[in-house]
């Protein structure tokens, strides 16, 4: 029989979800600190127990210690603390819904107030009751819509031999009772300002957990539908699938809103009976316990605000346990004040420490006092304090060094009891000059031929009074040159007659002096940098003729064995003494604009190549080339060379050839003129390398056709031409 997913989903029992993860909700509001010291006899105004308690069948017990007749005897730890490890169990009452406040309260008796030592951890464990996901109102309507489409799709698929098991199983899961498992979490309990109770509000976090867990129940349906895609013969299922997917998306959209808290559909559905068995575990440490017995009470309530009336109810009706501790012997020093010692200044090199202490009166019987000093290496020296409160501690083998830290305390002793004063910290006073650190200087590069050495030093602060500084350099011959250091730490030492040579070693130090003693820095050794241009032969420039009216000077140099990092320039000096410098290109060429100089025939010009380098003090120049500006260029007397044409055959589409151009006047341009039969002329420019080519693909040339060629030269308004040559078209 075909299953129908349009049927009404049965609501199983009571829909159950735990309210929220154990994350404290909004800040706890505490009542007046003066409130509360209640017992059963003082609970006349206590809230009605049935109105506040959210658990039944509760029990408070201890997870450690030894059970005795009316409580538990706890064991003291080695550090004199006690571990509290309490368990509070119960079963939720029927009216605990998803948004019902869920607050666990442990009262702290007077004997333990102010004694809690460390964090208070509350471990929560709760069993969630099962739920039918599709039974939730509003969600149910969308589930029924999806169910109808699932039924149609399955009904169409099965006759085709297609089993959609994952889809069928996923939807059946929405109509079945689903186990939400157990919720477990740990949070730190908050101690009230007066120290009288610890509480944690689990409401919000538990609710978020339930909403998230509920939403995950729809993941199988989401995955099953997302994986559906029909092709071929199965494509007839796509119309139903196209209706199913938006219906599922609408359902998942609502589920997503439930998960992120923007929809209260689930909250409204789960108004009661959402919790099963719960277990709250309270753990912390307590110290300095003087009482032999303390009574702790616990209750889980539905009130987020703890007031006096609620505290009285918890004290009177909550579950309680008696905790027993070891009997404490009275310390005769517990209320005795040991004063902090006064210690004289400790100078570098002294052999003992002196001081005094005001001995508080009256002194408990049998008490003695010792002065103790802790040395920088962790060892301790001690001496008895005199009756008048003075003391002296010999240092023995310890030699006080400047800025050593010494910690001095007064220790009172009686029998097995000891009490120590607050420490006095003393620092050994150092000799400021003896321990003054002169920083190593920073010296700039020293180039071959430099006239001075410069650098800087960071002067350590504070500078001892009366101290001055000098920079000193030891030259290769062993002599020293000195210079004062500026307030900012900079210095310059002139070399005088010394001429730094490449690879010379210079030893530079900074010297501090107080007038009688000196203190020097570590040396900075600088090696004089060899001039990288020292052995470089700067090439003379090669240039084209410069004539009256020339716009640029062009030329080149040979780039051979150029030192790495060298920058090359070309400089021209004009007849008026002015100069112009340009950078030489990577290929060795240069171009100097001169149009603005209005050069005249006979003007002298001087060209020189300049090499510069960051590690060369002065750079280096080539031998200069001096020449005169020539006359204005003209074609007069210039013989224009005739073109040389490659053989031409029937069917060729390009005519190729060349012109051997030799020393033309500056600015001359060349073209090749071609005359075809019928006095048809064409011109083509000659390339820089002398070659030319003419496209004749549009001409139908026959064998024997004669074609005439000549070269035309143009310079300004002047023209000249070569003689003509005739080429006949050959047959292929």
SULDA-V950823 format. One record per run of one state. SS is the DSSP state (2 for helix, 1 for strand, 0 for the rest). FROM is the first residue (numbers start at 1). LEN is the number of residues. If there is no record, write none. Layout:
SS & FROM & LEN
SS & FROM & LEN
This chain:
0 & 1 & 19
1 & 20 & 1
0 & 21 & 8
1 & 29 & 2
0 & 31 & 9
2 & 40 & 3
0 & 43 & 6
2 & 49 & 4
1 & 53 & 1
0 & 54 & 1
1 & 55 & 8
0 & 63 & 3
1 & 66 & 3
0 & 69 & 2
1 & 71 & 3
0 & 74 & 2
1 & 76 & 1
0 & 77 & 5
1 & 82 & 11
0 & 93 & 10
1 & 103 & 5
0 & 108 & 2
2 & 110 & 3
0 & 113 & 3
1 & 116 & 1
0 & 117 & 4
1 & 121 & 8
0 & 129 & 2
1 & 131 & 2
2 & 133 & 3
0 & 136 & 3
2 & 139 & 20
0 & 159 & 6
2 & 165 & 10
0 & 175 & 2
1 & 177 & 2
0 & 179 & 3
1 & 182 & 7
0 & 189 & 1
1 & 190 & 2
0 & 192 & 5
1 & 197 & 5
0 & 202 & 1
2 & 203 & 14
0 & 217 & 2
2 & 219 & 8
0 & 227 & 5
2 & 232 & 29
0 & 261 & 4
2 & 265 & 5
0 & 270 & 5
1 & 275 & 12
0 & 287 & 6
1 & 293 & 9
0 & 302 & 3
1 & 305 & 2
0 & 307 & 1
2 & 308 & 10
0 & 318 & 1
1 & 319 & 6
0 & 325 & 17
1 & 342 & 2
0 & 344 & 3
1 & 347 & 1
0 & 348 & 4
1 & 352 & 5
0 & 357 & 11
1 & 368 & 7
0 & 375 & 5
1 & 380 & 5
0 & 385 & 5
1 & 390 & 5
0 & 395 & 10
1 & 405 & 10
0 & 415 & 2
1 & 417 & 4
0 & 421 & 3
1 & 424 & 4
0 & 428 & 1
1 & 429 & 1
0 & 430 & 12
1 & 442 & 2
0 & 444 & 3
1 & 447 & 1
0 & 448 & 4
1 & 452 & 5
0 & 457 & 11
1 & 468 & 7
0 & 475 & 5
1 & 480 & 5
0 & 485 & 5
1 & 490 & 5
0 & 495 & 10
1 & 505 & 9
0 & 514 & 4
1 & 518 & 3
0 & 521 & 3
1 & 524 & 4
0 & 528 & 1
1 & 529 & 1
0 & 530 & 12
1 & 542 & 2
0 & 544 & 3
1 & 547 & 1
0 & 548 & 4
1 & 552 & 5
0 & 557 & 10
1 & 567 & 7
0 & 574 & 5
1 & 579 & 5
0 & 584 & 5
1 & 589 & 5
0 & 594 & 1
2 & 595 & 3
0 & 598 & 6
1 & 604 & 9
0 & 613 & 7
1 & 620 & 2
0 & 622 & 3
1 & 625 & 4
0 & 629 & 1
1 & 630 & 1
0 & 631 & 13
1 & 644 & 2
0 & 646 & 3
1 & 649 & 1
0 & 650 & 4
1 & 654 & 5
0 & 659 & 10
1 & 669 & 8
0 & 677 & 3
1 & 680 & 6
0 & 686 & 5
1 & 691 & 5
0 & 696 & 10
1 & 706 & 10
0 & 716 & 2
1 & 718 & 4
0 & 722 & 3
1 & 725 & 4
0 & 729 & 1
1 & 730 & 1
0 & 731 & 2
